Amino acid sequence: MAMTRWRGEADRWASCFPSPSSCWGGSVVVSVAIGQSDLSVREVWTVLTDRLGLSWVRSDALGLYGVDGITDLRANLVWEMRLPRVLAAALVGAGLAVVGAVMQTLTRNPMADPYLLGISSGASLGAVAVIVAGLSVGGLGVAGGAFVGALIAFVLVLALGQRAGRLTPTRMILAGVAVGAFSSALTSFLIVWVADPHATQEAQFWLSGSLAAARLPSVYTMAAAVLVGLLVCGVVARPLNAFAFGEDTATSLGIGVHRVRWVLLVVCALVTGVLVAGSGAIGFVGLLIPHGVRALVGPDHRRVLPLSALVGATFLIWVDVVARVAFAPREMPVGIMTAMLGVPVFLWILKRKVDR
Amino acid sequence: MRGPRSRRPWRVPATVVALAVLLSGCGDGSDQAAENDDGASGVGTTVDNCGLEVGFDDPPERVFAMNTGAIENLIELGAEDRVVGAVGDLDRMDEELRETAEELNIIHPGGEDYPSPETILDTEPDFVYAVYPSAFREDGGVATREELRDLGVQSYLAPGRCPDRDDERPLEFDEIWTELREVGALLGAEDRAEEVVAEQEDILAEVRANLPDDVGDLDVFWWDMGTDDGPTAGGCCGAPGMILRELGVNNAFDDLPGHWAGTNWEQVVERDPDLVVVADFGGGDADDMLEFVEDDPTLRELRAFQEDAVIVLPFSQTTPGLRNATAIETISARLTDETGQ
């Protein structure tokens, strides 16, 4: 019944964007060339192809000749600072959007997002503990602290949210809210209590969600986490469709509801923990991008998950470009910009949805 | 932004009103700012401070110092015997003065946070002196200056940091001298204040006379704090800007608003400074900052770091106050060395 209408909708939408992935790929290349430092696209292209050992790409029939005499300093700026940042934006955007979509389905709650289970509050507490109290976790610094905090919060939520090994959505959400509230209170306590302006400012920046600290090593970690997450979610895309109609339906279709839920929750929590550890709690992406994608292509997870990943990645790349460039010579944490730029677009999609 | 910021939403003016009880019976408790009958009994000085009149018939005997800088200035003015309590971070204080400061009644040491208003009023001050506006902020400060005045406690805030002062107006040394002279006058220590100002002026004159000729071409990046999330740099209008202007060098981040502001590393690479000034907040902080540069493949390539053109200044010399002249001395000595003049 409704499915056919969705499909027609999807095709119409897909015809406007023949390939969202090319849109994403183009975004990566172009956005690396945009920044506060004055580098031409050609310079950036030269550096990227050189470092990737693809110099031949430049001198082929494309006529894309490189630029000579790029200093090590500028080459490093592109390779060690800007590229990691763009990649981090893509990974965080993709990861959060997919996790958000999965959480919304698992909990059957449109308000669910990756941070529902106290993960961001736990990560914030861990990060702030490191920044403010100088606690160090295995020499990993703030990111290490955030990851450990996220894990502790998640384990607590699982412990509180299960009954005889079974997770029920309502209990999980309540446990998440409780753990989140407690962690937030402790975080505020630490900031107020220590009150070193130095640390306060750093904590503030981190809590806002920022990609400024992204460097290659942290990007590798994020990439591994997001790839694993996408693979697992891809495998269970079909069973997830059954979840949308409730547990009983899914069970009657022969799906091991509880096992699927456990696996997905743990994977999503780990992915979110890694992302939050690297970038702070960036809002909006995980909550509204899945809704926006569903509004465009319907509820089928086989479409929603990959598209959420691409749209989330592209969206965050460009929001971070604005955060990096629009306020030069200052910089805005990207987490402040996501909702500011995203909400109007989201409302526009909703409105079009209703109008038709 | 520097200076403590914390949120204490539960603090309402009512607390302060309730505390009036504490103070009833000490001091004459009324508005004494407006009246100034000459020669009645003592000095009788009145100054206009950030739009509030502050005046005493007799110099205050019980002074509360709200920030590290205020403690330093009071010691400089020889008024340490009258300090009944102080809030500040002695680790960030100038070493010469630290010994004297350690004798004082320091409340809640080791942080820049403010204690509760009760703790401060408990020392029964008649004069509260702060150098950061946050001290008198409704949210996170101790009490507003109006509230204090209603309790019969007069207050003074560094004129360079008045809330109504234009953020885009660069701080000037004269404002620091004015502060010292006014506080000196209120405390009946005008002569000492003049001496201190003269000493500082001499330092500046000396520096000006000996500066190498070509410093005007130097771009200086004032690195206040911040590592992997991007640096906070000295902007147009605070102590860093003032110090660099006085030296005749270019502040690489003159386009940033306010005293200090966050920027990003790309800008630093772009502006390729000749010299970097690092503010050391103490506790190995400057070492961490320089280590971060050493570990960063991009930043360590910067000329200034390659050539080790880095000057580390203790915190007290980087925040507006009397120590700024010392900072100027330190940097100029380095410039003279570099240029071999």
Interface residues (C-beta under 8 A of the other chain):
Chain A: G35 Q36 S37 D38 T71 D72 L73 R74 N76 L77 E80 M81 R82 S188 I191 V192 W193 V194 A195 D196 P197 H198 T200 Q201 E202 F205 W206 S210 A212 A213 R215 R324 A328 P329 R330 E331
Chain B: M1 R2 G3 P4 R5 S6 R7 R8 G111 E112 D113 M225 G226 D228 D229 G230 T232 F253 D255 L256 A261 G262 T263 N264 W265 E266 Q267 V269 E270 F281 D285 D296 P297 T298 E301 L302
